[in-house]
Amino acid sequence: MQIDTGPLGFPGPIATHDGPAGLLGQIIRQSPIGIAVIDHEGRFVEVNPAYCAIYGWRRDELIGHPFTLVFPAEQHAQVLQRHRAFLDEGAPLKGEFEVVRADGRLLSILAESVRLPGADGRARRLVYVVDITERRHIEQALQGSRQFLNAVLDGLDAHVCVLDEHGTILAVNRAWRDFAGANGAAGLALHEGADYVAVCEQAARSDRPDGAEAAAFLALLREVLAGRRQHFELDYPCHSPDQPRWFVVRVSRMAGPGPVRIVVAHDDITALKQVQETLHRSETLLRDLTASLPGAMFRLVQRAAGDWRFSYFSPGIEALCGLTPEQACADCQALFALIVPEDRAGHARSLRQALDEGRDWEHEFRIVSRAGHPRWVHARASPKPGDSGDMVWTGMLTDVSDRKAMEAGLRASEEQYRTLFETVPQGVIYHDTAGRITSANPAAMRILGLSWAQMQGLTPRDARWQALREDGSDFPADQHPTMVALRTGQPVVDVVMGVAVPGRERAWLLVNATPLWRNGQLDQVYASFEDITERVLLSRELRQQATTDFLTGVANRRRLMERLQLEVDRVQRHPATHCAVLAIDLDNFKQVNDRRGHAAGDAVLCHVARLMQQTIRQIDLVARSGGEEFTLLLPDTSATEARALAERLRARIADTPVVVDGEPVQQTVSIGVGAIKPNDAGPDPVLARADAALYAAKSAGRNTVRLAPDLD
């Protein structure tokens, strides 16, 4: 083969399928791939139109100038050194690079270089450039979608894992990991990659009391894995050594395209057992896709007679389709035969329209290579008049399978997340950076009793929520989990708050808030919550029972001691504060029980307790401290005021008999008046002084009031 220097500076003439010298040069000038020739000193010798279009420079702005101008300034020395090492030493020079357009915009390119002899005898570099910026953007979008879904999943309270069709654990969320570690299950195979079916088989074979439930669960799980059942729900006991516990498990087979995914969600329902609904979580696992851009340059000749043929293919056609350049050029139908049958009509129609109209051709279609590999191909070509009335099309076939897979993955991810958002029983609300509600799922609207029109734009500061803490105090808006997450950028978990709900007195919620980031900036907050009203009311009822006397309904001794300790602490902090204590005993109460029976005695006790409650203030406390003994706690009351109250109470009880079985029962009381001192170490000294005064009153003949010695 004879070699000399052609008009672009690279070898010629070269025999091609078209034959004459300069054909390769023509193809390069018309190629949609950016091509440039750079001399040994690093100056542009030649660039084709596609190269200028990629970088945004005119040809005359590049020729004779350093090729480093398309790189960031801080990289100029490094890329020039690599250029010379490539020409002088044969060092490799290909791959993906970040470059700068004339307008300052950053691009991602795929480049490969070839050494050529120059006219001056010094080597030159021929570089091929393809813009892959769009592919990079798709990769970043896919990664952002994965991080977003992981953040959403980890914000949920349900213990969730995702299985494949064989029962292998593909992913678990934060709640799953935390529960396993906190309950001694860290050593079990309950992590990513483990065989969940094997763990269930071990539990079903054991002799534990819950072995039968484990076997039932395993049988249902296998039906879901095999596709014979779409979902099931099962309550089961799972007792720890020190306490009984119950769980509900929901297993669902996710519908839609893509590989089989099974979602397993466990919820602890011990507190409410059979009344608490559980969460169902599902997640679509996104696959990491590597991107490549195999492709083939081609030349298509449309003859004036109407027929057409391929006159040139670069060697890349073999990697893409399994055809050699010679095979593809010899039979114009060889490539068409690889196209998926469903795509052939559209491919032929788009090509024919472009040929008939003489305009640029661009189309995407599917092929199955001769090796049996399915691929998506992007084709583009530009026409130019040739000899003898022919139209010559120069173009590129590019493998875009990775991009198509990424787009499908994104669509599937978005669709499955929308399904998750709409169907979970837990309330989900999105807030923007100002705290305004931008989205809410049906469960949130149901729990809060509001329509979307009523919720949209509301913030945690809105007065309609009337938010309260568990102790009944106001819940400041700036302490709302959403506002804390916005302020700190950190997740907030397991916050209990009560809010006003139309048609209900109040709903109590367990709230989590997770900040979501986009491009390094806080973008919004994802808040999830569940209705725990029954749990809160049950807790209050249990506390009320623990601190109330079952017969009279007044406070019991436990509640008295708690309040008395608080008042002792208050007087110690503020010595000028007064707090009085009345010790009260029903006179001759044993005779009532002996003569009229215990039912009459109970009626007298309840009667006296009611008279006391009617006489005192709301801040005062009546407590039954013994069989027929009562104690009154009177905050902010001096000894003089306490004695006056004691006299009124004594007189009222004496003057107000209780009717038992149609007969009045007269009852009197003896009262001792004491007070808290700043130097009291606790409740006991206070009660001792009041009791001493009570004994003095009884010794004085009963139905009388006496002050403690230190108050006289």
PyMOL commands that set and color helices and strands:
alter all, ss='L'
color gray80, all
select helices_A, chain A and resi 23-30+49-55+59-62+67-70+73-89+133-154+174-182+196-205+211-225+316-321+325-330+332-337+341-357+387-389+401-423+442-448+452-455+463-465+477-479+481-488+533-546+557-573+589-596+598-615+639-655+683-699+709-711
alter helices_A, ss='H'
color red, helices_A
select strands_A, chain A and resi 4-5+11-12+34-38+44-47+94-100+106-117+123-131+159-163+169-172+231-237+246-253+262-268+295-302+308-313+361-368+374-385+391-399+427-431+437-440+492-501+504-518+521-531+579-586+621-624+629-635+658-660+663-665+669-675+705-707
alter strands_A, ss='S'
color yellow, strands_A
deselect
rebuild
show_as cartoon
